[in-house]
Amino acid sequence: MTGGGHLEGVRVGFIGTGHMGNPMAENLIKAGHDVTVADARREAIENLIALGAREAASAAGVARQSEVVFMSGPRVSGEDPLRQA
């Protein structure tokens, strides 16, 4: 963390990279953070992997590799694969 309160080089995890999560994770990568991502749909993370993000097999995998974790997911009823560890 710099004197101005900005985080630099933090290991960031992002679970759920759809319409909202994808651009947010992309901005974190472009800002120089080490980003690990997971999504129930592989195609939702492909562009992030191409930018340098690491893929985790599950939400638990994201958490194990990260200092800070963000989650962005749809409101759904029933089983939600994003919340499965």
N, C-alpha and C positions, 0 to 999 in steps of 0.2 A: 504494500500500500504506500502510495506517495504521500507527501505532506499535505496535498490538497484533498485527501480522502478518496482518491481514485484507486481502484484495484488494478493491478498490472500483473499479467501472467498467471492469473488464478486458474486452477483446474476447475472448469465449469461443466456441469452435466445438464443435459436438456432431454426431458422425457416428453414426447409428443411434439412432432415437428410438422404439423399440418399448416393450415392457412395462417395462423398467428405465430405458432412456435418456430416455423421454419425461418421467416425473416429475422426473428429475434436471435435465433441461434447463429444465423449467418452474420449478423452484426457483431456478435461476440467473437466469432472466428476472425473477422476482419479487424477487430480491435486488438488481436494478438493473444487471445486467451486459448488455452489448451481445452478444447471442447470434446466431450464424449456425448454421443446421442443414442437414443433408442426410440423406436416407434413401432406400432403394431403393423404398419405398412412399410415394407422395405423401400418402396419408391419415394416415400416421404423424406428419406435421409440421404438418398443417393447424391444430390447436389452438395450436401454438407460434407459428405465423405470426400467428394472431389475437391472441396476447398481445404481439406486437411483435418476434418473432424474424425474422431475415432468412433467406431461402432461398438456398442455393448449389446449383448444378447437379451438383456432384460433391464427393468427399472432398477433392480438390485445391483446389477452390474454397473449401471451409471453411477449409483450412489457410492459404490466401493471405489470408483476411480476419480471421484470429484470432491472438491472442498465445498462447493456450493451447487445446489441442484434446483433447477427450475422445472416446472411441469405445466404443460398446456394441453388440455384435452377437452373433447366435447362433453356436453352433459348427456349422458346416456342412461337408459334404464337397463337393468340386468347386469350381466357380466361385462366388466370393462378391462380389456387386456392391458391397458396402460398401468393399471393399479396392481397388477399381479407381480409379486416378487418372485 
